[in-house]
C-alpha cells in the first residue's frame, strides 16, 4: 500500500513525518482556562491575605483552602464558600464562572446570601 503524500509549502509531507506528527497549536490559539481555584488565589493575594488568615475567616483548615486553590476539591461546603465570597469581596458567580458569568435574572440580582 502506498502512502498518500500531502503537499505543503512546495514539498511533499507524509502524515508520518516528524514535523506533522508532532505539530502543536500555535500560541494564541489556545488560551489557558482560568479556574475557580486560580480566581480564589488571585483575589486572596490581592487582599494581602495568607492561606492561614483566609482559612480562619472561612472556618476551614489551611489544607482545605489549599485544595480549593489547587482545584482538587470537588464539593466544597456551602457555609465556608459564603464566608469566602464575603471575605474576598466578590460574588459566587464570578468565582464559579469568571468574568463571563451568566447574567442573573433581575429579581435575583440584588440579593445577597444571609
C-alpha positions, 0 to 999 in steps of 0.5 A, a space after each residue: 500500500 502506498 502512502 498518500 503524500 500531502 503537499 505543503 509549502 512546495 514539498 511533499 509531507 507524509 502524515 508520518 513525518 516528524 514535523 506533522 506528527 508532532 505539530 502543536 497549536 500555535 500560541 494564541 490559539 489556545 488560551 489557558 482556562 482560568 479556574 475557580 481555584 486560580 480566581 480564589 488565589 488571585 483575589 486572596 493575594 490581592 487582599 494581602 491575605 495568607 492561606 492561614 488568615 483566609 482559612 480562619 475567616 472561612 472556618 476551614 483548615 489551611 489544607 482545605 483552602 489549599 485544595 480549593 486553590 489547587 482545584 482538587 476539591 470537588 464539593 466544597 461546603 456551602 457555609 465556608 464558600 459564603 464566608 469566602 465570597 464575603 471575605 474576598 469581596 466578590 460574588 459566587 458567580 464570578 468565582 464559579 464562572 469568571 468574568 463571563 458569568 451568566 447574567 442573573 435574572 433581575 429579581 435575583 440580582 440584588 440579593 445577597 446570601 444571609 
